[in-house]
Amino acid sequence: MPLYTSTTNTRGLQPDDFGPLVVQPTIDQAVAAKVSRVVTTSASSFRIPVVTADASAAWVAEGDEITPSDPTLAESLSRRRRSAD
């Protein structure tokens, strides 16, 4: 068996071509994927806004001043990690 080859068409040997064939049908059927949002990014971290407390609501009498309130916001930082053997 030769160690070198002159062929330039090696697409069939690359695992990226076969990954979606197996992974995509699994993701399409997964409950977690149906109720979530997939975000593709090349950044090393991803910031997710989180509402920690909603704005308040109350009944007020006619003519009384309505006191405005704002929700409390925070941020969740998700960093890409890699798992390897």
N, CA, C and O atoms as CSV, one atom per row, in Angstrom:
chain,resi,resn,atom,element,x,y,z
A,1,MET,N,N,0.849,-1.173,0.000
A,1,MET,CA,C,0.000,0.000,0.000
A,1,MET,C,C,0.893,1.233,0.000
A,1,MET,O,O,1.771,1.354,0.854
A,2,PRO,N,N,0.688,2.144,-0.935
A,2,PRO,CA,C,1.545,3.328,-0.998
A,2,PRO,C,C,1.262,4.286,0.155
A,2,PRO,O,O,0.126,4.407,0.613
A,3,LEU,N,N,2.294,4.950,0.609
A,3,LEU,CA,C,2.137,5.941,1.674
A,3,LEU,C,C,1.714,7.295,1.128
A,3,LEU,O,O,1.144,8.105,1.858
A,4,TYR,N,N,1.980,7.545,-0.119
A,4,TYR,CA,C,1.635,8.820,-0.730
A,4,TYR,C,C,0.643,8.595,-1.850
A,4,TYR,O,O,0.638,7.547,-2.496
A,5,THR,N,N,-0.187,9.580,-2.068
A,5,THR,CA,C,-1.160,9.489,-3.150
A,5,THR,C,C,-1.183,10.801,-3.904
A,5,THR,O,O,-0.889,11.863,-3.355
A,6,SER,N,N,-1.536,10.705,-5.164
A,6,SER,CA,C,-1.582,11.928,-5.964
A,6,SER,C,C,-3.008,12.448,-6.119
A,6,SER,O,O,-3.231,13.458,-6.788
A,7,THR,N,N,-3.965,11.772,-5.511
A,7,THR,CA,C,-5.349,12.226,-5.634
A,7,THR,C,C,-5.579,13.480,-4.793
A,7,THR,O,O,-5.031,13.623,-3.700
A,8,THR,N,N,-6.389,14.371,-5.320
A,8,THR,CA,C,-6.702,15.602,-4.589
A,8,THR,C,C,-8.109,15.574,-4.007
A,8,THR,O,O,-8.474,16.452,-3.225
A,9,ASN,N,N,-8.900,14.575,-4.381
A,9,ASN,CA,C,-10.279,14.494,-3.902
A,9,ASN,C,C,-10.338,13.565,-2.696
A,9,ASN,O,O,-10.508,12.356,-2.847
A,10,THR,N,N,-10.199,14.120,-1.518
A,10,THR,CA,C,-10.251,13.327,-0.284
A,10,THR,C,C,-11.453,13.715,0.570
A,10,THR,O,O,-11.461,13.454,1.773
A,11,ARG,N,N,-12.466,14.333,-0.029
A,11,ARG,CA,C,-13.634,14.766,0.732
A,11,ARG,C,C,-14.319,13.615,1.453
A,11,ARG,O,O,-14.807,13.795,2.569
A,12,GLY,N,N,-14.366,12.453,0.849
A,12,GLY,CA,C,-15.038,11.309,1.453
A,12,GLY,C,C,-14.349,10.808,2.709
A,12,GLY,O,O,-14.952,10.069,3.487
A,13,LEU,N,N,-13.119,11.187,2.919
A,13,LEU,CA,C,-12.368,10.746,4.091
A,13,LEU,C,C,-12.478,11.703,5.259
A,13,LEU,O,O,-12.028,11.382,6.358
A,14,GLN,N,N,-13.056,12.851,5.052
A,14,GLN,CA,C,-13.136,13.857,6.108
A,14,GLN,C,C,-14.353,13.601,6.985
A,14,GLN,O,O,-15.452,13.425,6.460
A,15,PRO,N,N,-14.193,13.575,8.296
A,15,PRO,CA,C,-15.320,13.252,9.185
A,15,PRO,C,C,-16.427,14.298,9.181
A,15,PRO,O,O,-17.557,13.968,9.542
A,16,ASP,N,N,-16.162,15.536,8.793
A,16,ASP,CA,C,-17.205,16.564,8.784
A,16,ASP,C,C,-18.330,16.210,7.835
A,16,ASP,O,O,-19.472,16.614,8.052
A,17,ASP,N,N,-18.030,15.468,6.794
A,17,ASP,CA,C,-19.056,15.084,5.833
A,17,ASP,C,C,-20.034,14.062,6.402
A,17,ASP,O,O,-21.190,14.001,5.983
A,18,PHE,N,N,-19.571,13.266,7.349
A,18,PHE,CA,C,-20.407,12.210,7.889
A,18,PHE,C,C,-21.092,12.602,9.196
A,18,PHE,O,O,-22.108,12.009,9.561
A,19,GLY,N,N,-20.557,13.582,9.897
A,19,GLY,CA,C,-21.131,14.001,11.164
A,19,GLY,C,C,-22.584,14.436,11.062
A,19,GLY,O,O,-23.421,13.928,11.808
A,20,PRO,N,N,-22.916,15.367,10.158
A,20,PRO,CA,C,-24.314,15.821,10.064
A,20,PRO,C,C,-25.289,14.712,9.683
A,20,PRO,O,O,-26.466,14.776,10.035
A,21,LEU,N,N,-24.815,13.706,8.973
A,21,LEU,CA,C,-25.679,12.603,8.577
A,21,LEU,C,C,-26.221,11.860,9.797
A,21,LEU,O,O,-27.355,11.380,9.780
A,22,VAL,N,N,-25.428,11.766,10.838
A,22,VAL,CA,C,-25.835,11.077,12.061
A,22,VAL,C,C,-26.397,12.056,13.080
A,22,VAL,O,O,-27.404,11.767,13.726
A,23,VAL,N,N,-25.758,13.209,13.230
A,23,VAL,CA,C,-26.113,14.145,14.281
A,23,VAL,C,C,-27.425,14.880,13.994
A,23,VAL,O,O,-28.252,15.014,14.896
A,24,GLN,N,N,-27.636,15.350,12.784
A,24,GLN,CA,C,-28.810,16.164,12.476
A,24,GLN,C,C,-30.132,15.443,12.722
A,24,GLN,O,O,-31.018,16.040,13.333
A,25,PRO,N,N,-30.323,14.198,12.287
A,25,PRO,CA,C,-31.594,13.526,12.615
A,25,PRO,C,C,-31.804,13.358,14.116
A,25,PRO,O,O,-32.938,13.412,14.592
A,26,THR,N,N,-30.727,13.157,14.862
A,26,THR,CA,C,-30.833,13.028,16.323
A,26,THR,C,C,-31.271,14.346,16.943
A,26,THR,O,O,-32.138,14.364,17.816
A,27,ILE,N,N,-30.681,15.441,16.502
A,27,ILE,CA,C,-31.049,16.761,17.014
A,27,ILE,C,C,-32.495,17.091,16.653
A,27,ILE,O,O,-33.222,17.668,17.461
A,28,ASP,N,N,-32.910,16.726,15.442
A,28,ASP,CA,C,-34.284,17.007,15.011
A,28,ASP,C,C,-35.318,16.295,15.886
A,28,ASP,O,O,-36.425,16.806,16.054
A,29,GLN,N,N,-34.987,15.143,16.440
A,29,GLN,CA,C,-35.916,14.371,17.259
A,29,GLN,C,C,-35.772,14.634,18.761
A,29,GLN,O,O,-36.629,14.214,19.538
A,30,ALA,N,N,-34.725,15.309,19.174
A,30,ALA,CA,C,-34.463,15.516,20.595
A,30,ALA,C,C,-35.417,16.551,21.188
A,30,ALA,O,O,-35.631,17.614,20.605
A,31,VAL,N,N,-35.980,16.237,22.338
A,31,VAL,CA,C,-36.895,17.158,23.015
A,31,VAL,C,C,-36.153,18.433,23.415
A,31,VAL,O,O,-36.688,19.532,23.263
A,32,ALA,N,N,-34.935,18.299,23.920
A,32,ALA,CA,C,-34.156,19.473,24.330
A,32,ALA,C,C,-33.927,20.419,23.161
A,32,ALA,O,O,-33.951,21.637,23.341
A,33,ALA,N,N,-33.708,19.888,21.983
A,33,ALA,CA,C,-33.482,20.737,20.813
A,33,ALA,C,C,-34.770,21.420,20.369
A,33,ALA,O,O,-34.725,22.514,19.806
A,34,LYS,N,N,-35.905,20.796,20.611
A,34,LYS,CA,C,-37.187,21.387,20.203
A,34,LYS,C,C,-37.586,22.571,21.078
A,34,LYS,O,O,-38.316,23.453,20.627
A,35,VAL,N,N,-37.114,22.599,22.325
A,35,VAL,CA,C,-37.495,23.680,23.237
A,35,VAL,C,C,-36.336,24.641,23.497
A,35,VAL,O,O,-36.396,25.452,24.422
A,36,SER,N,N,-35.301,24.554,22.699
A,36,SER,CA,C,-34.145,25.425,22.902
A,36,SER,C,C,-33.785,26.149,21.613
A,36,SER,O,O,-34.391,25.940,20.562
A,37,ARG,N,N,-32.801,26.987,21.729
A,37,ARG,CA,C,-32.336,27.766,20.591
A,37,ARG,C,C,-30.850,27.475,20.387
A,37,ARG,O,O,-30.056,27.602,21.320
A,38,VAL,N,N,-30.481,27.091,19.186
A,38,VAL,CA,C,-29.091,26.785,18.875
A,38,VAL,C,C,-28.410,28.058,18.391
A,38,VAL,O,O,-28.893,28.725,17.476
A,39,VAL,N,N,-27.296,28.383,19.009
A,39,VAL,CA,C,-26.525,29.563,18.630
A,39,VAL,C,C,-25.146,29.094,18.180
A,39,VAL,O,O,-24.423,28.443,18.935
A,40,THR,N,N,-24.795,29.427,16.956
A,40,THR,CA,C,-23.481,29.068,16.440
A,40,THR,C,C,-22.572,30.280,16.546
A,40,THR,O,O,-22.910,31.367,16.076
A,41,THR,N,N,-21.416,30.084,17.166
A,41,THR,CA,C,-20.486,31.185,17.338
A,41,THR,C,C,-19.061,30.666,17.283
A,41,THR,O,O,-18.798,29.506,17.599
A,42,SER,N,N,-18.159,31.519,16.885
A,42,SER,CA,C,-16.748,31.135,16.894
A,42,SER,C,C,-16.017,31.809,18.050
A,42,SER,O,O,-14.811,31.623,18.215
A,43,ALA,N,N,-16.734,32.584,18.845
A,43,ALA,CA,C,-16.129,33.261,19.997
A,43,ALA,C,C,-15.845,32.253,21.109
A,43,ALA,O,O,-16.472,31.196,21.167
A,44,SER,N,N,-14.912,32.577,21.980
A,44,SER,CA,C,-14.584,31.670,23.078
A,44,SER,C,C,-15.579,31.787,24.232
A,44,SER,O,O,-15.616,30.912,25.097
A,45,SER,N,N,-16.377,32.835,24.261
A,45,SER,CA,C,-17.403,32.974,25.296
A,45,SER,C,C,-18.665,33.579,24.680
A,45,SER,O,O,-18.617,34.242,23.644
A,46,PHE,N,N,-19.793,33.332,25.345
A,46,PHE,CA,C,-21.092,33.790,24.857
A,46,PHE,C,C,-21.875,34.324,26.047
A,46,PHE,O,O,-22.050,33.616,27.038
A,47,ARG,N,N,-22.341,35.547,25.964
A,47,ARG,CA,C,-23.074,36.181,27.065
A,47,ARG,C,C,-24.579,36.062,26.821
A,47,ARG,O,O,-25.085,36.396,25.750
A,48,ILE,N,N,-25.275,35.575,27.852
A,48,ILE,CA,C,-26.710,35.337,27.758
A,48,ILE,C,C,-27.421,36.246,28.753
A,48,ILE,O,O,-27.167,36.144,29.953
A,49,PRO,N,N,-28.308,37.137,28.293
A,49,PRO,CA,C,-29.040,37.988,29.229
A,49,PRO,C,C,-30.076,37.169,30.005
A,49,PRO,O,O,-30.735,36.288,29.453
A,50,VAL,N,N,-30.200,37.482,31.301
A,50,VAL,CA,C,-31.113,36.755,32.176
A,50,VAL,C,C,-31.933,37.765,32.972
A,50,VAL,O,O,-31.385,38.712,33.536
A,51,VAL,N,N,-33.249,37.560,33.016
A,51,VAL,CA,C,-34.124,38.381,33.859
A,51,VAL,C,C,-34.203,37.691,35.211
A,51,VAL,O,O,-34.754,36.595,35.317
A,52,THR,N,N,-33.653,38.325,36.251
A,52,THR,CA,C,-33.654,37.716,37.591
A,52,THR,C,C,-34.874,38.108,38.406
A,52,THR,O,O,-35.264,37.371,39.312
A,53,ALA,N,N,-35.494,39.257,38.109
A,53,ALA,CA,C,-36.723,39.676,38.788
A,53,ALA,C,C,-37.535,40.514,37.803
A,53,ALA,O,O,-37.019,41.429,37.161
A,54,ASP,N,N,-38.799,40.179,37.705
A,54,ASP,CA,C,-39.678,40.905,36.778
A,54,ASP,C,C,-40.048,42.279,37.315
A,54,ASP,O,O,-39.915,42.559,38.507
A,55,ALA,N,N,-40.510,43.119,36.419
A,55,ALA,CA,C,-41.062,44.406,36.842
A,55,ALA,C,C,-42.332,44.121,37.646
A,55,ALA,O,O,-43.032,43.144,37.383
A,56,SER,N,N,-42.624,44.975,38.624
A,56,SER,CA,C,-43.798,44.729,39.466
A,56,SER,C,C,-45.053,45.311,38.811
A,56,SER,O,O,-44.995,46.238,38.004
A,57,ALA,N,N,-46.168,44.735,39.188
A,57,ALA,CA,C,-47.463,45.206,38.703
A,57,ALA,C,C,-48.415,45.294,39.888
A,57,ALA,O,O,-48.345,44.484,40.812
A,58,ALA,N,N,-49.299,46.275,39.857
A,58,ALA,CA,C,-50.250,46.434,40.959
A,58,ALA,C,C,-51.476,47.184,40.453
A,58,ALA,O,O,-51.398,47.963,39.503
A,59,TRP,N,N,-52.590,46.938,41.096
A,59,TRP,CA,C,-53.803,47.688,40.800
A,59,TRP,C,C,-53.696,49.039,41.494
A,59,TRP,O,O,-53.302,49.118,42.658
A,60,VAL,N,N,-54.046,50.092,40.781
A,60,VAL,CA,C,-54.039,51.431,41.381
A,60,VAL,C,C,-55.413,52.058,41.194
A,60,VAL,O,O,-56.133,51.759,40.241
A,61,ALA,N,N,-55.746,52.912,42.107
A,61,ALA,CA,C,-57.045,53.590,42.033
A,61,ALA,C,C,-57.032,54.607,40.888
A,61,ALA,O,O,-55.978,55.086,40.470
A,62,GLU,N,N,-58.195,54.909,40.412
A,62,GLU,CA,C,-58.332,55.890,39.332
A,62,GLU,C,C,-57.736,57.216,39.765
A,62,GLU,O,O,-58.082,57.742,40.823
A,63,GLY,N,N,-56.846,57.755,38.953
A,63,GLY,CA,C,-56.250,59.047,39.237
A,63,GLY,C,C,-54.977,58.968,40.064
A,63,GLY,O,O,-54.243,59.952,40.154
A,64,ASP,N,N,-54.695,57.806,40.678
A,64,ASP,CA,C,-53.447,57.666,41.442
A,64,ASP,C,C,-52.255,57.548,40.496
A,64,ASP,O,O,-52.382,57.136,39.343
A,65,GLU,N,N,-51.110,57.919,41.020
A,65,GLU,CA,C,-49.895,57.852,40.210
A,65,GLU,C,C,-49.446,56.392,40.073
A,65,GLU,O,O,-49.458,55.620,41.032
A,66,ILE,N,N,-49.062,56.058,38.881
A,66,ILE,CA,C,-48.537,54.714,38.617
A,66,ILE,C,C,-47.029,54.754,38.837
A,66,ILE,O,O,-46.313,55.520,38.191
A,67,THR,N,N,-46.565,53.928,39.747
A,67,THR,CA,C,-45.135,53.881,40.042
A,67,THR,C,C,-44.460,52.915,39.071
A,67,THR,O,O,-44.741,51.716,39.080
A,68,PRO,N,N,-43.576,53.441,38.242
A,68,PRO,CA,C,-42.913,52.545,37.285
A,68,PRO,C,C,-41.856,51.680,37.980
A,68,PRO,O,O,-41.274,52.077,38.989
A,69,SER,N,N,-41.630,50.523,37.433
A,69,SER,CA,C,-40.568,49.654,37.944
A,69,SER,C,C,-39.890,48.973,36.757
A,69,SER,O,O,-40.481,48.795,35.691
A,70,ASP,N,N,-38.669,48.610,36.972
A,70,ASP,CA,C,-37.882,47.957,35.922
A,70,ASP,C,C,-37.545,46.535,36.357
A,70,ASP,O,O,-37.432,46.249,37.549
A,71,PRO,N,N,-37.388,45.664,35.392
A,71,PRO,CA,C,-36.939,44.316,35.753
A,71,PRO,C,C,-35.467,44.351,36.169
A,71,PRO,O,O,-34.722,45.256,35.793
A,72,THR,N,N,-35.075,43.368,36.937
A,72,THR,CA,C,-33.671,43.234,37.316
A,72,THR,C,C,-33.017,42.282,36.326
A,72,THR,O,O,-33.478,41.158,36.124
A,73,LEU,N,N,-31.941,42.746,35.717
A,73,LEU,CA,C,-31.268,41.956,34.697
A,73,LEU,C,C,-29.896,41.513,35.165
A,73,LEU,O,O,-29.243,42.195,35.955
A,74,ALA,N,N,-29.474,40.382,34.677
A,74,ALA,CA,C,-28.134,39.861,34.952
A,74,ALA,C,C,-27.610,39.245,33.660
A,74,ALA,O,O,-28.247,39.326,32.610
A,75,GLU,N,N,-26.474,38.649,33.758
A,75,GLU,CA,C,-25.845,38.076,32.579
A,75,GLU,C,C,-25.205,36.744,32.949
A,75,GLU,O,O,-24.539,36.621,33.977
A,76,SER,N,N,-25.416,35.763,32.104
A,76,SER,CA,C,-24.784,34.467,32.301
A,76,SER,C,C,-23.696,34.323,31.241
A,76,SER,O,O,-23.952,34.522,30.054
A,77,LEU,N,N,-22.507,33.985,31.663
A,77,LEU,CA,C,-21.381,33.851,30.747
A,77,LEU,C,C,-21.129,32.375,30.490
A,77,LEU,O,O,-20.858,31.606,31.412
A,78,SER,N,N,-21.221,31.998,29.241
A,78,SER,CA,C,-20.976,30.620,28.853
A,78,SER,C,C,-19.661,30.569,28.085
A,78,SER,O,O,-19.501,31.230,27.059
A,79,ARG,N,N,-18.729,29.783,28.591
A,79,ARG,CA,C,-17.427,29.657,27.923
A,79,ARG,C,C,-17.361,28.309,27.216
A,79,ARG,O,O,-17.828,27.289,27.723
A,80,ARG,N,N,-16.769,28.341,26.038
A,80,ARG,CA,C,-16.598,27.082,25.294
A,80,ARG,C,C,-15.560,26.229,26.006
A,80,ARG,O,O,-14.494,26.701,26.402
A,81,ARG,N,N,-15.895,25.007,26.146
A,81,ARG,CA,C,-14.979,24.033,26.743
A,81,ARG,C,C,-14.819,22.871,25.779
A,81,ARG,O,O,-15.653,22.649,24.901
A,82,ARG,N,N,-13.768,22.161,25.956
A,82,ARG,CA,C,-13.504,21.035,25.088
A,82,ARG,C,C,-13.264,19.809,25.936
A,82,ARG,O,O,-12.612,19.871,26.978
A,83,SER,N,N,-13.786,18.724,25.488
A,83,SER,CA,C,-13.580,17.453,26.179
A,83,SER,C,C,-12.763,16.550,25.270
A,83,SER,O,O,-13.089,16.378,24.096
A,84,ALA,N,N,-11.722,15.985,25.808
A,84,ALA,CA,C,-10.870,15.103,25.006
A,84,ALA,C,C,-10.363,13.958,25.872
A,84,ALA,O,O,-10.287,14.064,27.096
A,85,ASP,N,N,-10.029,12.896,25.223
A,85,ASP,CA,C,-9.462,11.736,25.942
A,85,ASP,C,C,-8.019,11.984,26.318
A,85,ASP,O,O,-7.382,11.122,26.924
